[in-house]
Amino acid sequence: MDSTWLVLLSLALGLVVGAGFVAILHVAARRGEQAADVVNSGVPDGVDQIIDALGSAGIVVDPSNNVMKASPGAHSLGLVWNDTLVQPELAELVDTVRRSGESISRDLVIPRGPFGDASIHLHARVARLGSRYILLLAEDHTESVRLDEVRRDFIANISHELKTPIGAVGLLAEALQSAADDAEQVRRFGERLSQESQRLARITQDIIELSRLQSSTSLANPTPLAIDDVVVAAVNQNRVAADARAIELAVGGSSRAHVYGVESMLVTAVDNLISNALQHSPERSRVGIGVKVADGAVEIAITDQGEGIPEAELDRIFERFYRVDQARSRSTGGTGLGLAIVKHAVQNHGGEVRVWSQPGRGSTFTIRLPEASTQLPAASANGAVRASIGDTP
């Protein structure tokens, strides 16, 4: 009987100890799972989808400043590389929020990339995301800042440019009054007054044209255009000025090329380049206008035999009101807006304008436009084009 009780007691103790051991193991396992959850926890549910849907830059950073999630915008702006915040200014904002726990917003100017001196303007907002992560949102304000600077520069420039002819008109009007009894003086002052009023009208018209081109970066209703017709129209607008200085306008043969666009804009662009070439060409010289098609692009090249442009000036000649030779430009009546109009008109057509020049060897401006895939009907004005330019080399 005693031995039976001993056996039962041993079994009972074994069951109790075993159950306790199993319970301990279960608790330990639970704690290990919880620890693993803390270590391996990912971005909170739904945040992934939100970050992916952001058009701007969105970044989620862990306690070690590793990037757990970044939007396409963050990568395109160069804020993230190899799962790390590239810009030290952003990393500093993240550290500040992690220490203080308070959300902050900052306007930053950071380098656009590792090369050059270009920069981007960001408005960054940083806040905690749960107890573990930091959320960084950044909006690119570079374009709005650029436009604001352009607006300020434009107002300053136009005020200066208009002041000269307006002042001249006022002085000439006074001179006319004082010379009322001298017919020769009245005639001379009257001619000067007419010249200044025409210059003022040209500046005003160019400002209106440039403003219209800058108001949109695309064309509303482009149509297929025969580029030869565009060139002939622009050449005809400059024949009187060329003949007055005995400058030959040498137009190449018909290219039969077509582009999509607005004819008036392209005629204005080519007209401005031809007019610019005439202004900077000596008398009895030659201005060449040629068209060719290469690799899906239509190229219109205008070459003069003028004084050329110094290399240091080439990057600035398409700026509004910029003149290589201030005195010469004013004497020829230039507004300083012609090349800016060319640039924006061509860009609105999805093209580009290039320039080659060397002092003493003249300049070549080349407009490159995408060739249209659809040709105009056979009844297009190609016949008229050939008739207009057939007698030129």
C-alpha positions in Angstrom: 0.0 0.0 0.0 2.8 2.4 0.9 4.6 1.7 -2.4 1.4 2.4 -4.4 1.0 5.8 -2.7 4.6 6.6 -3.5 4.1 5.7 -7.1 1.0 7.9 -7.4 2.7 10.8 -5.6 5.6 10.6 -8.0 3.3 10.7 -11.0 1.4 13.7 -9.6 4.7 15.6 -8.9 5.8 14.8 -12.5 2.6 16.1 -14.0 2.9 19.3 -12.0 6.5 19.9 -12.8 6.0 19.1 -16.5 3.0 21.4 -16.7 5.0 24.2 -15.1 7.9 23.7 -17.5 5.6 23.7 -20.5 4.0 26.9 -19.2 7.5 28.5 -18.8 8.4 27.5 -22.3 5.1 29.0 -23.6 5.7 32.3 -21.9 9.3 32.4 -23.1 8.1 31.7 -26.6 5.5 34.5 -26.4 8.0 36.9 -25.2 10.4 36.0 -28.0 7.6 36.5 -30.5 6.9 39.9 -29.1 10.5 40.8 -29.2 10.8 39.7 -32.8 7.7 41.8 -33.6 9.4 44.8 -32.1 12.7 44.2 -34.0 11.1 43.2 -37.3 8.0 45.4 -37.3 7.4 47.1 -40.7 5.8 50.3 -41.8 2.3 50.6 -40.3 -0.6 49.2 -42.4 -1.7 51.5 -45.2 1.3 53.8 -45.1 3.0 51.9 -48.0 0.1 52.6 -50.3 -0.1 56.2 -49.3 3.6 56.8 -49.9 3.4 55.1 -53.3 0.4 57.3 -54.3 2.2 60.6 -53.4 3.1 62.8 -56.3 5.6 64.7 -54.0 8.4 63.3 -51.9 7.4 61.0 -49.0 9.9 59.1 -46.9 9.6 56.9 -43.8 12.7 56.5 -41.7 13.5 54.1 -38.9 15.4 54.8 -35.6 18.7 54.2 -37.4 17.9 56.6 -40.1 17.4 53.8 -42.6 14.8 54.6 -45.3 12.0 52.0 -44.9 9.8 53.5 -47.6 10.2 56.3 -50.2 7.9 57.6 -52.9 9.0 57.8 -56.6 9.1 61.6 -56.1 11.7 61.2 -53.4 13.9 59.2 -55.7 13.4 61.5 -58.7 14.5 64.5 -56.5 17.6 62.6 -55.4 16.7 62.6 -51.7 17.2 58.9 -51.3 20.0 56.6 -52.4 20.8 53.1 -51.2 18.1 53.3 -48.5 19.7 56.3 -47.0 18.8 60.0 -46.8 21.3 61.7 -49.1 20.9 65.3 -47.9 22.4 66.0 -44.5 19.8 68.9 -44.0 17.0 66.4 -44.1 18.7 63.9 -41.8 19.2 66.8 -39.3 15.5 67.6 -39.4 14.7 63.9 -38.8 17.0 63.8 -35.8 15.5 67.0 -34.4 12.0 65.5 -34.5 13.1 62.3 -33.0 14.7 64.1 -30.0 11.9 66.6 -29.4 8.9 64.6 -30.6 7.5 67.8 -32.1 6.6 68.2 -35.8 8.5 70.9 -37.7 8.4 72.5 -41.2 11.3 74.1 -43.0 12.1 75.7 -46.4 15.4 74.3 -47.7 17.7 74.9 -50.6 19.7 71.8 -51.4 22.0 70.7 -54.3 20.2 69.1 -57.2 22.9 66.5 -57.6 26.6 65.8 -57.0 27.7 67.8 -60.1 27.3 71.4 -60.9 25.8 74.2 -58.8 22.1 73.8 -59.6 19.8 73.6 -56.5 16.2 72.8 -55.7 13.9 74.6 -53.3 12.0 72.3 -50.9 9.3 72.8 -48.3 9.9 69.9 -45.9 7.5 68.7 -43.1 8.7 66.1 -40.6 6.7 64.3 -37.9 6.6 61.2 -35.9 4.8 58.1 -37.4 3.8 56.0 -34.4 6.4 55.5 -31.7 9.1 54.1 -33.9 9.2 55.9 -37.3 9.7 59.4 -38.6 7.7 60.6 -41.7 9.2 63.2 -44.0 7.2 65.0 -46.7 8.8 67.4 -49.1 7.3 69.5 -51.9 9.5 70.9 -54.7 8.9 74.6 -55.0 11.8 75.2 -57.4 9.6 76.1 -60.3 7.5 78.6 -58.4 10.6 80.2 -56.9 12.1 80.5 -60.5 8.9 82.0 -61.8 8.9 84.5 -59.0 12.5 85.5 -59.8 11.6 85.8 -63.5 8.7 88.0 -62.7 10.8 90.3 -60.6 13.6 90.5 -63.2 11.0 91.0 -65.9 9.4 94.0 -64.1 12.8 95.5 -63.4 14.0 95.0 -67.0 10.9 96.3 -68.7 10.8 99.4 -66.4 14.4 100.2 -67.6 13.7 99.4 -71.3 10.5 101.5 -71.5 12.0 104.4 -69.6 14.4 105.2 -72.5 11.9 105.6 -75.4 9.3 107.2 -73.2 11.8 109.8 -71.9 12.9 110.4 -75.5 9.4 111.0 -76.7 8.8 113.5 -73.9 12.1 115.4 -74.7 11.3 115.4 -78.5 7.8 116.7 -77.8 9.3 119.6 -75.8 11.8 120.2 -78.6 9.1 120.4 -81.2 7.2 123.0 -79.2 10.3 125.2 -78.8 11.2 124.8 -82.6 7.7 125.6 -83.9 9.0 128.4 -86.1 11.8 126.4 -87.6 10.5 124.0 -90.3 13.7 122.1 -90.6 14.0 121.5 -86.9 10.4 120.4 -86.7 11.0 117.9 -89.5 14.1 116.5 -87.8 12.5 116.2 -84.4 9.4 114.8 -86.0 11.4 112.0 -87.6 13.1 111.2 -84.3 9.8 111.2 -82.5 8.4 108.8 -85.1 11.4 106.5 -84.6 11.1 106.4 -80.8 7.3 105.8 -81.1 8.0 102.9 -83.4 10.6 101.5 -81.0 8.1 101.8 -78.2 5.5 100.0 -80.2 8.0 97.1 -81.0 8.9 96.7 -77.4 5.2 96.6 -76.4 4.4 94.1 -79.2 7.4 91.8 -78.2 6.3 91.9 -74.6 2.8 90.8 -75.5 4.1 88.1 -77.8 6.6 86.8 -75.2 3.9 86.8 -72.5 1.6 84.8 -74.7 4.3 82.2 -75.4 5.2 81.9 -71.7 1.5 81.6 -70.6 1.5 77.9 -71.8 4.2 75.3 -72.4 2.2 73.4 -75.0 0.1 74.1 -78.1 -3.7 74.0 -77.9 -4.5 73.0 -81.5 -1.4 72.1 -83.5 -1.9 71.3 -87.2 0.4 69.8 -89.8 2.5 72.6 -91.4 4.7 72.6 -94.5 8.0 74.0 -93.1 8.9 75.4 -96.5 5.8 77.6 -96.4 7.0 78.9 -92.9 10.4 79.7 -94.2 9.2 81.5 -97.3 6.8 83.6 -95.2 9.6 84.6 -92.8 12.0 85.4 -95.7 9.5 87.6 -97.5 9.0 89.6 -94.3 12.7 90.5 -94.4 13.3 91.2 -98.1 12.8 94.9 -97.9 15.3 95.3 -95.0 17.8 93.0 -96.8 17.5 94.9 -100.1 18.0 98.2 -98.3 21.5 97.0 -97.2 22.2 94.9 -100.3 22.3 91.7 -98.3 21.5 88.5 -100.2 18.9 86.2 -98.6 20.0 82.7 -99.9 17.3 80.1 -99.4 18.0 76.4 -99.9 15.7 74.2 -102.0 12.4 72.7 -101.0 12.6 70.1 -98.2 9.0 69.0 -98.3 9.2 68.5 -94.6 6.2 68.9 -92.2 5.8 69.6 -88.5 2.9 69.9 -86.1 2.4 73.4 -84.8 1.0 76.9 -85.1 2.1 78.6 -88.3 2.1 82.2 -86.9 4.4 81.2 -84.0 6.9 79.4 -86.2 6.9 82.2 -88.8 7.7 84.7 -85.9 10.5 82.5 -84.7 12.2 82.2 -88.1 11.5 85.9 -88.9 13.2 86.9 -85.7 16.3 84.9 -86.5 16.5 86.3 -90.0 16.0 89.8 -88.7 18.7 89.2 -86.1 21.1 88.0 -88.8 20.4 91.0 -90.9 21.1 93.4 -88.0 24.4 91.8 -87.3 25.6 91.4 -90.9 27.7 93.9 -92.9 26.3 95.5 -96.0 26.6 93.5 -99.3 27.0 90.3 -97.4 25.0 87.1 -97.4 22.5 85.4 -95.0 21.8 81.8 -95.7 18.6 80.0 -94.7 18.5 76.2 -95.1 16.2 73.3 -94.2 17.0 69.7 -93.8 15.5 66.5 -92.2 17.7 64.3 -90.1 16.8 61.5 -87.6 13.2 62.5 -87.3 14.0 66.2 -86.8 13.4 69.2 -89.1 16.3 71.6 -88.9 16.1 75.3 -90.0 19.5 76.9 -90.0 20.1 80.7 -90.4 23.7 81.7 -91.0 25.2 85.2 -91.2 28.6 86.7 -91.9 28.5 89.1 -89.0 30.9 89.9 -86.2 30.1 86.7 -84.3 29.4 86.2 -80.6 32.0 85.7 -77.9 31.9 82.3 -76.3 31.3 83.7 -72.8 28.0 85.3 -74.1 26.5 82.3 -75.8 24.8 80.9 -72.7 23.0 84.2 -72.1 21.8 85.4 -75.5 18.4 83.8 -75.1 17.7 85.8 -71.9 15.1 88.5 -72.0 16.6 92.0 -72.7 20.1 90.6 -72.9 22.3 92.2 -75.6 25.8 91.3 -76.5 26.4 94.9 -77.8 24.2 97.3 -76.0 25.1 100.3 -78.2 24.7 98.5 -81.5 21.4 97.0 -80.4 19.9 100.3 -79.4 21.1 101.9 -82.7 19.4 99.2 -84.8 16.2 99.4 -82.8 16.5 96.0 -81.2 14.3 95.2 -78.2 16.4 92.5 -76.6 13.4 90.1 -76.7 13.7 88.6 -80.2 15.8 85.5 -79.2 13.8 84.9 -76.1 10.6 84.8 -78.3 12.4 82.3 -80.6 13.4 80.1 -77.7 9.9 79.9 -76.2 8.1 79.5 -79.5 10.4 76.6 -80.4 10.1 75.0 -77.0 6.3 75.2 -77.2 6.6 73.1 -80.3 8.6 70.4 -78.5 11.9 71.6 -80.2 15.1 73.4 -79.3 17.2 76.2 -80.7 21.0 76.0 -80.9 23.7 78.5 -81.7 27.2 78.2 -83.1 29.3 81.3 -83.3 32.9 82.5 -83.4 34.1 86.2 -83.3 34.9 87.3 -86.8 33.3 84.2 -88.5 29.6 84.9 -88.1 26.9 82.8 -86.4 24.5 80.0 -87.2 21.2 79.6 -85.3 19.5 76.3 -85.8 15.9 75.5 -84.9 15.2 71.7 -84.4 11.5 70.5 -84.5 10.0 67.0 -84.4 9.1 65.9 -87.9 5.3 65.3 -88.3 4.4 61.7 -89.0 1.4 62.8 -91.1 2.0 64.6 -94.3 -0.2 67.4 -95.7 -2.4 66.7 -98.6 -0.9 66.9 -102.1 -2.7 70.2 -102.6 -0.3 71.9 -100.2 1.5 75.0 -101.2 4.7 73.2 -102.2 4.4 74.4 -105.7 4.3 78.0 -104.5 7.2 77.3 -102.3 9.3 76.1 -105.2 8.3 79.0 -107.3 9.3 81.4 -104.6 12.7 79.9 -103.9 13.5 78.2 -107.1 15.7 81.0 -108.4 17.9 81.0 -105.3 20.9 78.7 -104.7 
